Amino acid sequence: MNRERLIAAVQQQMPERRWLHTLGVMETSVVLAKRFGADPVKADLAAILHDYCKYWPVQDQANIIRANQLPQDLLDYDKELWHSHAGAYIAKTEFGIDDEEILDAIRYHTSGREGMTLLDKVVCLADYMEPGRDFPGVHNIREIAEHSLEKALIAGFDSTISFLLSKGKRIYPLTILTRNDLLKQIQD
Ligand SMILES: Nc1ncnc2c1ncn2[C@@H]1O[C@H](COP(=O)(O)OP(=O)(O)O)[C@@H](O)[C@H]1O
């Protein structure tokens, strides 16, 4: 499917405000890819598809995870984590995306993972800091992102972890491992 038709298909899956967010992630992913040496074409494609399943009924997202040997432990944690894995699955099976780098960037854009690739980092950070985002600390993240992908991502994960702590919610452990790994990367 060409880019224009893919964009039209994605736009149909979500309300207008989430589509504007997707446009912001596309723009920011390309800027960050060029800044930090990732592939801007792959960044654009991952960004287009990253929230494809975000507004699907949660049972449909859970069914994809159950039926396709995706990480079952996700089902014990916040439903917001599910659309990323479901989205990567749909990108592959419905849209024929077979580039694992792109699929991983979609798959891990919410939780992160240890050993994030450059493309994973770019898309995940773009999701935090696209121009439509307005949460406490986002300006700081954008400033840090002028010079460090890893430090900006750590600031992003810190804000998510603080939010989850403040709400008394469970934290998907992979995000903690991701943060530790990024801290190690900036020390080395
Ligand atoms: N490690 C985690 N453990 C539990 N919930 C998480 C974790 N990471 C993210 N979330 C949940 O996912 C939300 C963010 O998901 P995301 O895909 O970035 O959504 P949005 O684009 O709407 O911000 C957080 O606000 C939080 O509720």
The ligand as an SDF file (V2000), in Angstrom:
LIG
                    3D

 27 29  0  0  0  0  0  0  0  0999 V2000
    5.5080    0.8890   32.1110 N   0  0  0  0  0  0  0  0  0  0  0  0
    4.2140    1.1680   32.1560 C   0  0  0  0  0  0  0  0  0  0  0  0
    3.4410    0.5400   33.0410 N   0  0  0  0  0  0  0  0  0  0  0  0
    2.1280    0.7900   33.1130 C   0  0  0  0  0  0  0  0  0  0  0  0
    1.5050    1.6710   32.3320 N   0  0  0  0  0  0  0  0  0  0  0  0
    2.2280    2.3320   31.4160 C   0  0  0  0  0  0  0  0  0  0  0  0
    3.6120    2.1150   31.2810 C   0  0  0  0  0  0  0  0  0  0  0  0
    4.0780    2.9060   30.2860 N   0  0  0  0  0  0  0  0  0  0  0  0
    3.0220    3.5950   29.8390 C   0  0  0  0  0  0  0  0  0  0  0  0
    1.9060    3.2600   30.5190 N   0  0  0  0  0  0  0  0  0  0  0  0
    0.5590    3.8130   30.3300 C   0  0  0  0  0  0  0  0  0  0  0  0
    0.4530    4.2220   29.0060 O   0  0  0  0  0  0  0  0  0  0  0  0
    0.1900    5.6020   28.9090 C   0  0  0  0  0  0  0  0  0  0  0  0
    0.9260    6.2320   27.7670 C   0  0  0  0  0  0  0  0  0  0  0  0
    0.7460    5.4520   26.6060 O   0  0  0  0  0  0  0  0  0  0  0  0
    0.9690    6.0820   25.1740 P   0  0  0  0  0  0  0  0  0  0  0  0
    0.8840    5.0550   24.1290 O   0  0  0  0  0  0  0  0  0  0  0  0
    2.1890    6.9330   25.1940 O   0  0  0  0  0  0  0  0  0  0  0  0
   -0.3460    6.8740   25.1520 O   0  0  0  0  0  0  0  0  0  0  0  0
   -0.6120    8.3350   24.8020 P   0  0  0  0  0  0  0  0  0  0  0  0
   -0.0350    8.4540   23.4110 O   0  0  0  0  0  0  0  0  0  0  0  0
   -2.0850    8.4410   24.8880 O   0  0  0  0  0  0  0  0  0  0  0  0
    0.1140    9.1370   25.8460 O   0  0  0  0  0  0  0  0  0  0  0  0
    0.6560    6.1650   30.2460 C   0  0  0  0  0  0  0  0  0  0  0  0
   -0.0230    7.3460   30.5640 O   0  0  0  0  0  0  0  0  0  0  0  0
    0.3510    5.0450   31.2020 C   0  0  0  0  0  0  0  0  0  0  0  0
   -1.0020    5.0900   31.6020 O   0  0  0  0  0  0  0  0  0  0  0  0
  1  2  1  0
  2  3  1  0
  2  7  2  0
  3  4  2  0
  4  5  1  0
  5  6  2  0
  6  7  1  0
  6 10  1  0
  7  8  1  0
  8  9  2  0
  9 10  1  0
 10 11  1  0
 11 12  1  0
 11 26  1  0
 12 13  1  0
 13 14  1  0
 13 24  1  0
 14 15  1  0
 15 16  1  0
 16 17  2  0
 16 18  1  0
 16 19  1  0
 19 20  1  0
 20 21  2  0
 20 22  1  0
 20 23  1  0
 24 25  1  0
 24 26  1  0
 26 27  1  0
M  END
$$$$
